[in-house]
């Protein structure tokens, strides 16, 4: 996808990021250094998680994503298919679960250690 927004995140020790879903934006997250936990929740309440280090994770819209358990040296970048638009973000989990009643698109990964797309297909 064409990158229309980009931001870098560091100094995360003990913090949590995300905790929301996007209506239309596709995002790619690249953990450049360190490790973190990426938790992905579908509208059917399934939770998938994995440790991401030096991988690029492609996240289509309609997934509830939370990033946590950052190592002290964690540094990551996020690329988005859309410019920042607060109206594209669903921050209320109840609204997220009422939003649509089917699985979102599979998540893809560039690397072979964290393949969330296969896990979603198995649910």
N, C-alpha and C positions, 0 to 999 in steps of 0.2 A: 504494500500500500504506500501511497504518498504520505510522507511525514509532514503534518501541519502544525504539530506542537511537540516540543522536546523539553524535558527537564531532568536535572540531576539531583540525587538525594544522597546525603551523607550525614554523619553524626547522629546515628540512630539508636545507640545503645539504650536498651530498655524501653524503647518506644514502639508504637504500632502505627502502621500506615494503611491507607485504603479504607476498608469498611464501607464500600459502596459498589454500585454497578453503573455501567454506562448504557444508555438507551441505544445509541447508534455508533459510538466511537469504538474502533478496534485499537488495542494497544499492544505494544511489544515492550517487555521488560528485560533488560540485560543486567545481570549482576556482574559488574566488572571486577569487583574484588570482594572477598569475604563470602559469607553465607547468610541465608535468610530462609524463613519458612514462608511458603506461598500457599494460602488456603483458598480454595475455590469452592463455592457453594452454588448449586443449581436451584432452580425454582421448585424442584421436588424434594428439597431438604437434604440432598446428598452432599457430603463434604469430602473433598479430596485435598490432600496436602502433600507437600514434598519439600525437601531442602533443595534450594537452587544455588549453585555456585558456578559461575562462569558459563551460564547458559542464557540463551535468549528464548523467552516464553512469549508466544503469540496468544493474546486474549481477545477473542471476539466479544461483541457487546452481549448484554444480558447474562452476565456472570457476576455474582457477588464475590469480590476479591478482597482479601485481607493479607497484608504482609506483616510479619512479626519475627521475633527471635533473631534479630540481626546480630551478627558478630561485631565486635568493636571496630573492625577494619572494613565493614561493609560499605560499599559504594555502588549505586546502581543508577541506570538511566531509563527513562520511559519515553517512548515515541508513541504518538497518537495520530490516528487517521483524520482527526478533526481538531480545529482550534479549540481552546478552552471555552466551554459554555456550561455554566452552572445548571441550566435547564436540561442538559443531557445526563446529569448525574442523579441517580436515585440513592439517597442517603438513609431512607427509612426502610428497615428490613421488612416490615409488614407490607408496605407499598410494593416492595420488590416481589414478595410472594404472591401478591394479588395481581401483579402486572401481566403475567402470561402463564399459561398452564402446561407448557411443554419444555423439554430439555433445550438449553441453548446450543449453539453450534459447538462442535468439539474444539478443544484447546490443542494447539500444536506446539511442538518444541523443536528447536534446532539443537540437536544433541540426542544421545540415546539413553540417558539415565533417568529422565523424568518425562514420561510420555503420557500426559494426562488425557489426550485424545482417545487412546486405547482404553483407558480406565472409564471414561464417560460412556463409551460404546458398550461396555460390559455391564453397566448398571441397569 
